[in-house]
Amino acid sequence: MRLTQPSDINFIELMSWFPTEEELSIWSGPGFRYPFDLISFKNDLKLDSLKSFSLISEKGGLLAFGQYYLRLDRCHLGRLVVNPNLRGQGVASHLIEKLSTLGKSDLKADSCSLFVLGHNKSAIQAYTKLGFYMADYPDEIPLENCFYMVKV
């Protein structure tokens, strides 16, 4: 498994993972257009300001996608998603570990953070297993039932 810059083929596959507006909104957060096309999807990902990566298998298949940026002096992970056909197989761990290592080095940060919706129990469990814990966020989080997690 390796991180690569996403290609249009990756984005087209990624788009297929969100067949409903609700599923897209849960993953993307506010401000993402639906329905989308390749151009609007890429624009809404803010590829010019957020480092974005595809996790690719040895055979070239898209396993997962994620982004990172600097937030509160931490490498903040966002828009993490695993191929729906591969969930529960440890792919998220690989994605998060690789993104965290690269992001902390790139951003010169010593810790990571992320947001997670409270009803996403499997994600909370996966993040906790990787060493993330719930923390207070110094500002109001604009999404209802959204939690801030950090890993030092």
C-alpha positions as CSV (number, residue, x, y, z in Angstrom):
1,M,0.0,0.0,0.0
2,R,1.3,3.5,-0.9
3,L,0.0,7.0,-0.8
4,T,-0.1,8.8,-4.2
5,Q,-1.5,12.0,-5.6
6,P,-5.1,11.2,-6.6
7,S,-5.8,10.9,-10.4
8,D,-9.0,11.7,-12.1
9,I,-9.7,8.0,-12.3
10,N,-9.3,7.9,-8.5
11,F,-11.7,10.8,-8.1
12,I,-14.3,9.2,-10.4
13,E,-14.2,6.0,-8.3
14,L,-14.3,8.0,-5.1
15,M,-17.4,9.8,-6.3
16,S,-19.1,6.5,-6.7
17,W,-18.7,5.8,-3.0
18,F,-21.3,8.6,-2.2
19,P,-24.5,7.7,-4.0
20,T,-26.7,9.9,-1.8
21,E,-26.4,13.5,-0.6
22,E,-26.6,12.4,3.0
23,E,-23.6,10.0,2.6
24,L,-21.6,12.8,0.9
25,S,-22.5,15.3,3.6
26,I,-21.5,13.0,6.4
27,W,-18.1,12.5,4.8
28,S,-17.4,15.9,3.3
29,G,-18.8,18.3,5.9
30,P,-20.6,21.5,4.9
31,G,-20.3,23.3,1.6
32,F,-19.9,20.3,-0.7
33,R,-22.2,20.4,-3.8
34,Y,-24.6,17.6,-4.6
35,P,-25.2,16.4,-7.2
36,F,-21.6,16.7,-8.3
37,D,-19.5,16.2,-11.4
38,L,-15.8,15.7,-11.6
39,I,-15.1,19.4,-11.8
40,S,-17.3,20.4,-8.9
41,F,-16.1,17.4,-6.8
42,K,-12.5,18.4,-7.2
43,N,-13.2,22.1,-6.6
44,D,-15.1,21.3,-3.4
45,L,-12.2,19.1,-2.2
46,K,-10.1,22.3,-2.2
47,L,-7.1,20.5,-3.7
48,D,-5.2,23.7,-4.0
49,S,-5.1,24.2,-0.3
50,L,-5.5,20.7,1.2
51,K,-2.9,18.0,0.7
52,S,-4.9,15.1,-0.7
53,F,-3.8,11.5,-1.1
54,S,-5.1,8.2,-2.5
55,L,-4.1,5.0,-0.8
56,I,-3.4,2.6,-3.6
57,S,-2.9,-1.2,-3.5
58,E,0.0,-3.0,-5.0
59,K,-2.2,-3.8,-8.0
60,G,-3.2,-0.1,-8.4
61,G,-6.7,-0.3,-6.9
62,L,-8.1,2.6,-4.9
63,L,-8.2,1.5,-1.2
64,A,-8.9,4.8,0.5
65,F,-8.6,8.6,0.4
66,G,-7.7,11.3,2.9
67,Q,-6.5,14.9,3.3
68,Y,-4.5,16.8,5.8
69,Y,-3.7,20.4,6.7
70,L,-2.4,22.5,9.7
71,R,-5.1,23.3,12.3
72,L,-4.2,24.5,15.8
73,D,-0.6,23.5,15.2
74,R,-1.6,19.9,14.6
75,C,-1.7,17.8,11.5
76,H,-5.4,17.7,11.0
77,L,-6.8,14.7,9.1
78,G,-9.9,15.2,7.1
79,R,-12.2,13.5,4.6
80,L,-10.9,10.1,5.5
81,V,-12.8,7.3,3.6
82,V,-12.1,3.6,2.9
83,N,-13.4,1.8,-0.2
84,P,-16.9,0.5,0.9
85,N,-15.9,-3.0,-0.2
86,L,-12.9,-3.0,2.0
87,R,-14.2,-1.6,5.3
88,G,-13.4,-3.6,8.4
89,Q,-10.2,-5.0,6.9
90,G,-7.6,-2.6,8.5
91,V,-7.3,-0.3,5.6
92,A,-8.2,2.8,7.7
93,S,-5.3,2.0,10.0
94,H,-2.8,2.1,7.1
95,L,-4.4,5.3,5.7
96,I,-4.2,7.1,9.0
97,E,-0.7,6.0,9.9
98,K,0.7,6.9,6.5
99,L,-1.1,10.3,6.4
100,S,-0.1,11.1,10.0
101,T,3.5,10.3,9.4
102,L,3.7,12.3,6.1
103,G,1.6,15.2,7.4
104,K,3.5,15.6,10.7
105,S,6.8,15.7,8.8
106,D,5.5,18.0,6.1
107,L,3.7,20.4,8.5
108,K,6.4,20.2,11.2
109,A,3.7,19.2,13.7
110,D,4.1,16.7,16.6
111,S,0.5,15.6,16.9
112,C,-2.6,14.9,14.8
113,S,-6.3,15.7,15.1
114,L,-9.5,15.0,13.4
115,F,-13.3,15.5,13.6
116,V,-15.7,12.7,13.8
117,L,-19.5,12.5,14.0
118,G,-20.9,11.0,17.1
119,H,-23.0,8.4,15.3
120,N,-20.0,7.0,13.4
121,K,-19.2,4.4,16.1
122,S,-17.0,2.3,13.8
123,A,-14.8,5.4,13.0
124,I,-14.6,6.4,16.7
125,Q,-13.6,2.9,17.6
126,A,-10.9,2.8,14.8
127,Y,-9.5,6.2,15.8
128,T,-9.4,5.2,19.5
129,K,-7.6,2.0,18.7
130,L,-5.0,4.1,16.8
131,G,-4.4,6.2,19.9
132,F,-6.7,9.2,19.3
133,Y,-8.8,10.4,22.2
134,M,-11.6,12.9,22.7
135,A,-10.4,16.5,23.4
136,D,-12.0,19.9,24.0
137,Y,-12.0,22.1,20.9
138,P,-11.2,25.7,21.6
139,D,-14.1,27.0,19.4
140,E,-17.6,26.0,18.6
141,I,-17.8,23.1,16.1
142,P,-20.3,24.1,13.5
143,L,-21.6,20.6,13.0
144,E,-24.1,19.0,15.4
145,N,-22.9,15.9,17.3
146,C,-19.3,16.3,16.0
147,F,-16.3,15.5,18.2
148,Y,-12.7,16.6,18.1
149,M,-10.1,13.8,18.6
150,V,-6.3,14.2,19.0
151,K,-3.3,11.9,19.0
152,V,-0.1,13.2,20.6
